[in-house]
Amino acid sequence: MATGNPFNTILKTLEKPEGGQFGKYYSLPALNDPRIDKLPYSIKILLESAIRNCDEFQVKSKDVEKIIDWENTSPKQVEIPFKPARVLLQDFTGVPAVVDLACMRDAMNNLGGDSNKINPLVPVDLVIDHSVQVDVARSENAVQANMELEFQRNKERFAFLKWGSNAFDNMLVVPPGSGIVHQVNLEYLGRVVFNTNGMLYPDSVVGTDSHTTMIDGLGVAGWGVGGIEAEAAMLGQPMSLVLPGVVGFKLLGKLRDGVTATDLVLTVTQMLRKHGVVGKFVEFYGEGMSELSLADRATIANMSPEYGATMGFFPVDHVTLQYLQLTGRSDETIAMIESYLRANKMFVDYNEPQIEKVYSSYLELKLEDVEPCISGPKRPHDRVPLKEMKADWHACLDNKVGFKGFAIPKESQNKVAKFSFHGTPAELRHGDVVIAAITSCTNTSNPSVMLGAALVAKKACELGLEVKPWIKTSLAPGSGVVTKYLQKSGLQKYLNQLGFHIVGYGCTTCIGNSGDLDESVASAISENDMVAAAVLSGNRNFEGRVHPLTRANYLASPPLVVAYALAGTVDIDFETEPIGTGKDGKTIFFRDIWPSSEEVANVSYSACFILIPRLKLLGINIVFSLLYSLQVVQSSVLPDMFKATYKAITKGNPMWNQLSVPSSALYAWDPTSTYIHDPPYFKDMTMLPPGSHGVKDAYCLLNFGDSITTDHISPAGSIHKDSPAAKYLMDHGVDRRDFNSYGSRRGNDEIMARGTFANIRIVNKLLKGEVGPKTIHIPTGEKLSVYDVAMRYKTAGQDTIILAGAEYGSGSSRDWAAKGPMLLGVKAVIAKSFERIHRSNLVGMGIIPLCFKPGEDAETLGLTGHERYTIDLPSSVSEIRPGQDVTVAIDSGKSFTCTARFDTEVELAYFNHGGILQYVIRNLIGSKQ
């Protein structure tokens, strides 16, 4: 039973310097515990949350002690509860979250409970940014045309979200066309410090997108979780968190001229992947911090999922305060933030002696060692120095099929596919670029690289270079501020001249919303089996993600995206080979169009005088050289731009404002809808939990190797015309042109179940080398779609399991990667290792995650996937312990031992109830609140 907070004795009042008070806060220094001074800043945020929420029920005094004693407890994998200050959603993950909330209200109603208890108890911000596709590109009216198509396709979903924003308390929905969720979070939604009814506390956030970590660059603790975890957090449930180790990453020196933040983040990603940071926080510190703008920090924090960390955290310092001023936060708010963080010793002031923090392990990078690079062709952490790119590309053509190989025979590597592009003779070779996209919050939030791209375009235009017309070029900024400063600087026209017109404000190419390639280009690729390339300024390049026809996908800085578009190929050595031919037949090299750091800064400095007086008002005494060698964009990025942009987004846009929605508290489900469908999660649910269950005589539905990502598992991208989901849509009267994407239909479980494991590049060992979304029905030997085989087993009452290798479920956090397998009847996944969020999501949907013992896997144990599997679990959940050994028997009479990856007691409770949502509903009905 909850009691009063035992830490109320350290509740202090924070006084304003000019008189009056900001509010009350729980004072960490008042605990007088020397261990706290040595804690990493990121761990202090967990500590403050535990102290403030301590009720000796959900959060206990012993949890607070575990965090204070972090240096000794973190190596022991102890569990702590954590209550984030708010929840962040985007529309792909937000629609199913709101569907689940609406469905939970119905379940509460049916069980005799109060449906209004299903209401967010913390602020929930939902940004609609994942629905816009690049249908129209290289056109002045691309933004309007793509938005009109976006609303035509998604009107029903958008109306549902608008209903949710009215029906649920504490929920803000940011309309389509406003920007990318993480950039909007950074520039507008991030509080840094909350003041709720006079109580001050650090901002923290969990989001249903793995790149929620971008906010870590602002000193806000944030990371990605599955939709089901986020829903529980909304409903006041503490998250169960294994107290993480913290890697201290020391930055020294400064970047060399012409090296970008993208080059830095790809280098950091490779270093951290090699070090091993899965499940850990990374905290950055050192003298090099003063050389990194807030935007550079956010770029590094954004790619935490790519290097495997839960967070890539940058503590709040003067650079953070400058950015808050720059983005239009009020002087009073910034004064409150600084005063609170200083009072709680959570602010880094480089003018004061620094107390050495204790970290679990240490890394160091001299910024001057970073060199220009890109990553690919299939994984974000496969970094390639730019000077080695041509050699690396040829090695990829030669290598056997894999992360760094396409196995193109030598005699075919110089193949030329000739075609006609709207009457113009054209040709494609292996490595030719067909998509060049400046996209993604990772980079479009960073003015230095965006202005750098525009300067490349300007120089190229002045020299007479052009981009081939069949390359699909696009620019999708993360917020309207980007458009304002590109226009103010006079550089947008040069991007337009090369075909990089603005196509919309959303994720686009980075999440596979790249739109169709021209039919002539698509045919040339398909008919000649060409390895076509995409170059994008995104954060993910897994196979099949960017576009089904681009087998090689490279992550690069925005300036490099423009450079590769001009070159037209990734098969080029920029140091020795010309990038093209300019006016009067002059040969142009990469060095002729690449801007220096000084040139980028010069674009920025012209309006610097506008900002300096504002910074003086803050009382920030910083030398001019630090002022915006750190924040590169004074001339263009000004507070008024941010204020104007975000004042406008809260008013919506005409298409959004015209949507008519009902005002009812319970949603009126439309049984004919192919977008929003009442899911079956709570069908026949009673107040009695179903209890623990094992698996008996299960068939193997799929047998995978290593690195199966959520892009392979979860329905994503376009809906293939021959897929089970397409058949369902056609059976319901939907024309092929109106299929839309899987992401847009995440609110319909019927479509999502059919799209689970539907990735065209998925490799299932049961198919003996064949690639694609099919599997074998073991009893008959028939080869069918994964969905059709799963339904055969389900109809026959037969359990199924999945065999997998290492890093199963890596990639974006997607709740459908767990919901889909559950709806297909999968009872367990046996893997070498799991990605953190995905494993948690499997438990949340009642699926048993098991790990092979070290040194063992399906191959070493001689498992083919044609066996039948029995997993022996105690019938009472009280007899199961986190991480205990479990015996798996197969029908040959053999057996092997696995580790049950229920990592906490709370996860066992979820399993006992049949899933996290069922657990929440029963608890809410049983509570007296």
Helices and strands as residue ranges (DSSP letters): G 8-10, E 11-15, E 21-26, G 29-31, H 34-38, H 41-52, H 61-68, H 70-73, G 74-76, E 79-82, E 86-90, H 91-110, G 115-117, E 124-127, H 142-167, E 171-174, H 181-184, I 185-189, E 193-196, E 199-202, E 204-207, G 210-218, E 221-224, H 227-234, E 239-242, E 246-252, H 261-275, E 281-285, G 287-291, H 294-302, H 304-307, E 311-313, H 318-326, H 331-343, E 361-366, G 367-369, E 373-375, E 383-385, G 386-388, H 389-398, G 410-412, E 416-421, E 424-429, E 433-438, H 441-444, H 447-463, E 472-475, H 480-488, H 492-497, G 508-511, H 519-528, E 533-536, E 552-555, H 558-567, E 580-581, G 583-585, E 587-588, H 590-593, H 597-605, H 608-617, H 624-630, H 639-649, H 654-657, E 695-703, H 710-713, H 724-731, G 736-738, G 743-745, H 749-755, G 765-767, E 774-777, E 782-785, H 786-795, E 800-803, H 816-823, E 826-831, H 836-844, E 848-852, E 868-871, G 877-879, E 885-890, E 895-900, H 905-913, H 916-926
